[in-house]
Amino acid sequence: MIGNNKIIVAAAGSGKTTYLIHEAMKIKEGRVLITTYTESNEAEIRQKFFEIVGHVPAHVVIMTWFSFLITHGIKPFQGSLFDFQVAGMQLVSKQSGLKVKRSGSHPIYWAESDVEKHYFDSSRRIYSDKASKLVIRCNRSSHGSVIDRIARVFPNVFVDEVQDLAGYDLDILKALAGSPARLLMVGDPRQVTYLTHNERRYARYTDGGIVDFLRDEFPRKVTVEIDESTLNRSHRNSADICAISSRLFPRLSASEACKCACCRSTIPHHAGLFILRTADYTHYLEMFRPMQLRDKVSSTGVDDRFSAMNFGEAKGRGFDHVVIVPTSPMKQWLVNHEFALKPQSRAKFYVALTRGRYSVAIVMDWGSEPLPAGFSLYEAEQST
């Protein structure tokens, strides 16, 4: 049955993992694959099953995206292309398969015709930027048997954090959507802080354009329901936090704070959005013990005596109080929301803003401009 496909555009803190678990538990016949990009998110899904159900049911398989590609995309039908064992995966951050690099000339890469050197390193570990490409090649050489087998092994394929997929990963989504399997995708296009790999293929969709990809690139006979309402309410963030974070992505539907009694029953004395002077930073950390969020480990301004995380590392996490050490472009956007914040900075700032349950403080010495809507200036003497 072609057409039993769906993507849910989720807001931060809307309960994506919980939703997937409840959907998986509704299925009484057939196996469910839940796949996600990072190992930390795979562990989170597994832990959430134990919290809600008490165990991971026998019909549910949880795998990282790369494990799924190797185990079910490459190994079953690799024979027509190569006959050695895949030794694992080599994570790369730039184009792999370098053949020659001479000073002053463009690098030369191994051609696709040399399967072992194009797709694998010297230890026969597949390059991370070539895994999905090889899956598509295996599927083509086996006349569609790769996708056919996946659909039979897993009649239900759930993809979490779908916004992190890129390049040939998207071809795999397209192929699965055209198969008998039910494809359920969940993700937040505003949180593209990681990508499975940097690939020129479908490059215009890499910055949160997953919904546009589904609309533009899927064949007409392959339908996908686009759901922007089911997970549009945040169970973590306040209305003010939802409002400021939504302004970063005006083209997308604004997220809203839920009205659940259990989520809103306890609001501490310290809550809201604050601009925090650098002179008050240490006092603020001592008073409220917030999680410090920074761009990278080398970012200046963080107090090493207190807990800190990079923006990308904090993705998927929630904290009662957070303090953001913003980059210069983030500060410029706060002053003027028309400032052209680059996609990666925009996504990281969104992630940082939406980590706080009760309060978000941004460290910067504000000038004479009016404060952003919803913010107040933190006054140290009023909190003592």
C-alpha positions in Angstrom: 0.0 0.0 0.0 1.7 3.2 -1.2 0.6 6.2 0.8 0.6 5.1 4.4 3.4 7.6 5.1 3.5 10.5 7.5 5.8 13.2 8.8 5.1 15.0 12.0 6.7 18.4 12.4 7.4 18.6 16.1 8.2 21.5 18.4 11.0 21.3 21.0 9.8 19.6 24.2 6.6 18.3 22.5 7.2 14.6 23.5 8.5 13.1 20.2 10.0 10.1 21.8 6.9 9.4 24.0 4.7 9.7 20.9 6.8 7.2 18.9 6.6 4.7 21.8 2.9 5.0 22.1 2.6 4.5 18.3 4.8 1.4 18.5 2.7 -0.1 21.3 -0.5 0.2 19.2 0.9 -2.2 16.7 -0.1 -5.8 17.4 1.2 -7.5 14.3 4.6 -7.0 12.5 7.9 -5.6 13.7 8.6 -1.9 14.3 12.0 -0.3 13.5 12.7 2.9 15.4 15.9 4.5 14.0 17.6 7.8 14.8 20.8 9.5 14.0 22.8 9.7 17.2 23.8 7.0 19.7 22.7 9.2 22.5 19.2 9.5 21.1 19.0 5.8 20.5 19.8 5.3 24.2 17.2 7.9 25.2 14.5 6.0 23.2 15.5 2.8 24.9 15.4 4.4 28.3 12.0 6.0 27.6 10.6 2.5 26.8 11.7 1.3 30.2 10.1 4.3 31.9 6.8 4.0 30.1 6.5 0.2 29.4 9.0 -1.4 31.7 10.9 -3.0 28.8 11.5 -2.9 25.1 8.9 -5.1 23.5 10.0 -8.0 21.4 8.4 -6.6 18.2 10.4 -3.3 18.5 13.9 -2.9 17.2 15.8 0.3 18.1 18.9 1.1 15.9 21.0 4.1 15.0 20.6 5.2 11.3 24.1 4.0 10.4 23.7 0.6 12.1 20.4 0.2 10.1 22.2 1.1 6.9 25.0 -1.4 7.3 22.9 -4.2 8.8 19.8 -4.1 6.6 20.9 -1.9 3.7 24.4 -3.2 2.7 25.2 -6.6 4.1 22.2 -8.6 2.8 22.8 -7.7 -0.9 26.5 -6.7 -1.1 27.5 -9.8 -3.1 27.1 -8.4 -6.5 29.4 -5.4 -5.6 32.0 -6.8 -3.2 32.6 -10.0 -1.2 34.5 -8.9 2.0 33.1 -8.3 5.5 32.3 -4.7 6.4 34.5 -4.0 9.4 32.4 -1.1 10.7 32.1 2.6 10.0 34.7 5.4 9.7 33.1 8.7 10.7 34.3 11.5 8.4 33.6 15.2 8.4 34.6 15.9 4.8 34.6 14.1 1.5 36.1 10.7 1.8 38.0 8.4 -0.6 41.0 10.6 -1.4 43.3 9.2 -4.0 45.8 11.9 -4.7 46.4 15.3 -3.1 49.3 17.3 -4.7 50.3 20.7 -3.5 48.7 23.4 -5.6 46.3 21.1 -7.3 42.7 19.9 -6.7 42.4 16.6 -4.8 41.5 13.5 -6.8 39.1 10.9 -5.3 38.6 7.3 -6.1 35.8 6.7 -8.6 32.6 4.8 -7.8 33.8 2.0 -10.1 36.5 1.1 -7.5 34.1 0.0 -4.8 36.6 -0.9 -2.1 38.5 2.4 -2.3 35.5 4.7 -3.0 33.3 3.4 -0.2 35.8 2.0 2.4 39.0 2.9 4.2 42.1 0.7 4.3 40.5 -1.3 7.2 37.4 -1.9 5.1 35.3 0.4 7.3 32.6 2.1 5.3 33.0 5.9 5.2 30.0 7.6 7.0 29.4 9.9 4.0 29.0 7.0 1.6 26.9 4.5 3.6 23.5 5.6 2.3 24.9 6.0 -1.2 26.1 2.3 -1.1 22.7 1.2 0.2 21.1 2.8 -2.9 23.7 1.2 -5.1 23.0 -2.2 -3.5 19.3 -1.7 -4.0 19.8 -0.8 -7.7 22.1 -3.8 -8.4 19.7 -6.2 -6.7 16.7 -4.8 -8.6 15.0 -3.3 -5.5 15.6 -6.3 -3.2 17.2 -4.2 -0.4 14.1 -2.0 0.1 11.8 -5.0 -0.5 13.5 -6.9 2.3 13.4 -4.0 4.7 9.7 -3.6 4.1 9.1 -7.3 4.8 11.4 -7.4 7.9 10.0 -4.1 9.3 6.4 -3.4 8.1 6.6 -0.3 10.3 9.6 2.1 10.0 9.8 5.0 12.4 12.4 7.6 11.8 13.2 10.0 14.7 15.1 13.2 14.2 14.4 13.0 10.5 15.7 16.5 10.0 19.2 15.2 10.5 19.1 13.1 7.3 20.8 14.4 4.2 22.0 13.4 0.7 21.3 9.7 -0.2 19.6 9.3 3.1 16.7 11.1 1.5 16.7 8.7 -1.4 16.2 5.9 1.1 13.3 7.7 2.6 11.8 8.1 -0.8 12.3 4.4 -1.6 10.7 3.3 1.8 7.8 5.7 1.2 7.2 3.9 -2.1 7.3 0.4 -0.5 4.6 -1.5 1.4 6.1 -0.4 4.7 4.5 2.2 6.9 6.9 5.1 7.1 6.4 7.5 10.1 8.9 10.3 10.4 9.2 12.7 13.3 11.5 15.7 13.6 11.9 19.4 14.1 13.3 21.2 11.1 14.5 24.0 13.4 17.0 21.7 15.1 19.4 20.8 12.3 22.5 21.1 14.5 23.9 17.8 13.1 23.7 16.1 9.7 24.5 12.5 9.0 27.0 13.8 6.4 27.8 16.7 4.2 26.6 15.8 0.8 26.1 18.0 -2.3 23.1 15.9 -3.3 19.9 17.6 -2.3 22.0 20.3 -0.7 19.2 22.9 -0.8 17.2 20.8 1.6 19.9 20.5 4.3 18.9 23.4 6.5 15.6 22.2 7.8 14.1 21.6 4.4 12.8 18.1 4.9 9.2 19.0 4.4 10.1 20.8 1.1 12.0 17.7 0.0 8.9 15.5 0.6 6.8 18.0 -1.4 9.2 18.6 -4.2 11.0 15.3 -4.8 8.5 12.5 -4.0 6.7 11.0 -7.0 3.0 12.0 -7.2 1.8 8.5 -6.6 3.7 8.4 -3.2 1.7 10.5 -0.8 2.9 11.7 2.6 0.7 13.3 5.2 2.3 16.4 6.7 1.1 16.9 10.3 2.1 20.2 11.8 -0.4 20.2 14.7 -0.1 16.9 16.7 3.2 17.7 18.3 3.1 21.5 18.1 2.8 22.1 21.8 5.8 22.2 24.1 5.5 20.4 27.5 8.9 22.0 28.5 8.9 25.6 27.5 6.8 28.5 28.7 4.7 30.7 26.3 7.5 33.4 26.4 10.2 30.9 25.4 8.0 29.4 22.7 7.4 32.9 21.3 11.0 34.0 21.1 12.3 30.7 19.7 9.5 30.7 17.1 10.6 34.1 15.8 13.8 32.4 14.6 11.8 30.5 12.0 8.9 32.8 10.9 8.1 30.5 7.9 7.2 27.6 10.2 4.1 27.4 12.4 4.8 28.9 15.8 5.1 26.5 18.7 2.8 26.9 21.7 3.1 26.1 25.4 0.9 23.2 26.5 -1.8 23.7 29.0 -1.4 20.4 30.8 -2.1 20.8 34.5 0.8 18.4 35.4 3.3 20.5 33.3 2.2 23.9 34.6 1.4 23.1 38.2 4.7 24.2 39.6 6.4 27.4 38.5 9.4 28.5 40.7 10.0 32.0 41.9 12.7 32.5 39.2 11.1 32.1 35.8 11.1 34.0 32.5 13.5 35.4 29.9 16.4 37.5 31.1 19.2 39.6 29.7 22.1 39.0 32.1 25.0 41.5 32.5 28.4 39.9 32.5 29.1 41.6 35.9 26.2 39.6 37.3 27.1 36.2 35.7 28.9 34.6 38.7 26.1 35.7 41.1 23.5 34.2 38.7 25.3 30.9 38.5 25.6 30.7 42.3 21.9 31.6 42.8 20.2 29.3 40.3 22.8 26.7 39.2 21.7 26.9 35.5 23.2 24.8 32.8 25.6 27.0 30.8 25.1 26.6 27.1 27.9 27.6 24.7 28.8 27.2 21.0 31.8 25.0 21.5 34.3 24.0 24.2 36.7 26.8 23.3 34.0 29.5 23.7 35.0 32.2 26.1 32.8 33.5 28.9 31.9 30.1 30.5 32.6 29.5 34.2 34.4 26.2 34.5 33.3 25.7 38.1 29.7 25.1 36.9 28.2 22.6 34.5 28.3 23.5 30.8 27.3 22.0 27.4 27.7 22.8 23.8 24.5 23.8 22.0 24.5 20.7 19.8 25.2 18.4 22.8 22.2 19.8 24.7 19.8 18.8 21.9 17.1 16.6 23.3 17.8 17.6 26.9 15.8 19.8 29.2 16.9 21.9 32.3 15.0 23.9 34.8 17.3 26.9 34.2 19.7 27.7 31.4 22.1 30.5 30.7 23.3 31.1 27.1 26.7 32.4 26.2 25.7 33.7 22.7 27.9 34.1 19.7 28.2 37.6 18.2 25.7 36.9 15.4 23.2 35.6 18.0 23.6 38.9 19.9 23.0 40.8 16.7 19.8 38.9 16.0 18.5 39.6 19.5 19.0 43.3 18.9 17.4 43.1 15.4 15.3 40.1 14.4 15.9 41.0 10.7 19.6 40.2 11.0 20.6 37.4 8.6 21.5 34.7 11.0 23.2 31.8 9.2 21.2 28.5 9.2 23.5 26.6 11.6 23.6 29.6 14.1 19.8 29.9 13.8 19.3 26.2 14.6 21.8 26.2 17.5 20.2 29.3 19.0 16.8 27.7 18.8 18.1 24.6 20.5 19.7 26.7 23.3 16.6 28.8 23.9 14.3 25.8 24.1 16.3 23.8 26.7 14.9 25.8 29.6 11.8 24.7 31.5 11.4 27.8 33.6 14.1 30.4 32.8 16.5 31.4 30.0 19.1 34.0 30.6 21.3 35.4 27.9 24.7 36.9 28.8 25.3 40.2 27.2 25.8 43.8 28.1 22.7 45.4 26.5 23.0 48.8 24.9 20.4 51.5 24.7 18.0 49.6 22.4 14.7 48.3 23.8 14.8 44.8 25.2 13.4 42.0 23.0 9.7 41.3 23.6 9.3 39.0 26.6 12.7 39.8 28.1 13.6 41.7 31.3 16.9 42.8 32.6 18.1 40.6 35.5 18.7 42.6 38.6 21.1 40.9 41.1 20.1 42.9 44.1 16.4 42.0 43.7 17.1 38.3 43.9 19.1 38.3 47.1 
